[in-house]
Amino acid sequence: MSVVNDQIKLEEETLIPANRIFDLAKRLLKNKGAVLGLFIIVLLFLSAIFAPLIAPYSYQAQSLSKMLRPPGQGHILGTDEFGRDMFSRIVYGSRISLLVGFVTVGISLVIGVVLGALAGYYGGLLDYIISGLTDIAWSFPRNLLAIAFIATLGPGLLSVMLAVALISWAGFARLIRGQFLSLKEQEFVEAARVLGMSDFRIIFRHIIPNALAPIIVLTTLEVPKAIIVEASLSFLGLGAQPPTPSWGSIMSSGRSYIAMAPWVVIFPGLMVMIVVLGFNLFGDALRDSLDPRLRD
């Protein structure tokens, strides 16, 4: 009976208390950068979800009589070289950015957490092999490695997501490995071993929940990186293919008209900058709130 009670107590101690979540929310709401970043992120999600209701026109509706019209005249952000409404295309483009950002980071998170956990928990030869693969992946420029993957897989949105995911896992793996090297020596892990728990349960039930804070912070900082990579690859013609609206592909098609119609490049570029700024502001504030050494 004592062993069962000890096990229940141990599992309760590894859960995140509700008061810590409320305390974190209060600290974030006091941070102006966090509020601004969260506001931008919420607007991005709303524009992606309700794009058909927000966009006044279809993103692929062409009207050559209205080509390259400046902002105004029924088109708040002007039109592109095919007479398509820029505002509608940018609103629908937010779906591509969110899809690529979260899908790629989700895949790389799973890969990085699994490999980092195995390397940090077991050590030895397994740690040596995984750490070597992580260092190799970390040493290559992100965009260059993504282009190499897409050259093999072929251009397209799916290829971009797979390429970005396959080059982004190293950061998560290094972070999780470091967390496991520290946490596996803690008393609650030793107690779990004494109680006869399996390695799988110790890793996923006790150690990973205690490493969630840095994982969440890194996730919020990796999403804007994925958005930038997608925009860069689409600008080069390797990402979303026409007529699918991507901020990068919109800028790419408008660069030939930048002298006579700069809004075709400026507005999608501003959207990339604003969204990346929003995620970075929120991620930095989240890091400061979760790290006791950085609190006021």
C-alpha positions, 0 to 999 in steps of 0.5 A: 500500500505504501508503494502505491501511495508513493507512486500516486504522490510522485505522479501528482508532483510531476503534473503542472499545477493550475496556479502556475498556469494562472501565474504565468498568464498574469506575468504575460499580460503585464508584459506589453511585448507579450500582449502585442505579440499575442494580438498579432498571432490571434489576428493571424489565426482569425484571418486564416480561419475566416479568410472566405468571410474577410476577403472581398474577392476570390484570391484567384479572380482575375480582371486584366482591366484592373491590373496593377491598380494602386491601393484604393478604388475598391481594392484596399491594397491594390491589385497585382499584374493579373488584376487580382485583389492583393488584400484577398491574396494576402489574407488567404496567404496567411493560411499557407504561413500557419500551415507550414509554420505549425505542421513543420514545427510539429514534425520536427518537435516529435523527431527532436524530442524522441531523439533528444530523449533517447540520447540524454536518457541512455547516453553511451553509443546511442548518445554519440550517434544521435549527437553526431547527426544533430551536429551535422544537421546543425552545421548546414545553412537552413535555406541551403539544406532545404533547397537540397531536399526540395531538389530531391523531392520536387517543388511544392508546398508538401515538399517545403513542409517536409524539407523544413521539418527535416532541417529543424529537428536538431534544435529540439534534439539538442535542447531535450538532450540537455534537459534529460542529462540534468533531469535524469539525475533528479530524486523524482527520477530515482524514486520512479526507478525504485518503484519499478516504472519502465523507462518509457513511463519515466521518460514520457510521464515524468521527465518530459513534463518537467522539460515542457517550459523550454520546449514551448519557448523554442516552439514559439521561436521556431514557427517564425523561422519556418515561415521565413524559410517557406516565404524564401523558398516560395520566392524562389519558386520552390514552394507553393505553386500558382495560383496558391497564394503564398506571401513569398510567391506574391513577392516573387511575381511582383518583383518585375513590377516593383518600379511601377507597382511597389505595393505588390511586393511591399504589403506581403513583405510587411506581413512576413515582418509583422507575423515574425515580429509577433511570434518573436515578441511572444516567444521572448516574453514567454521565455522571460516569464518561465525563467526565474532568473529573468523575472523582475 
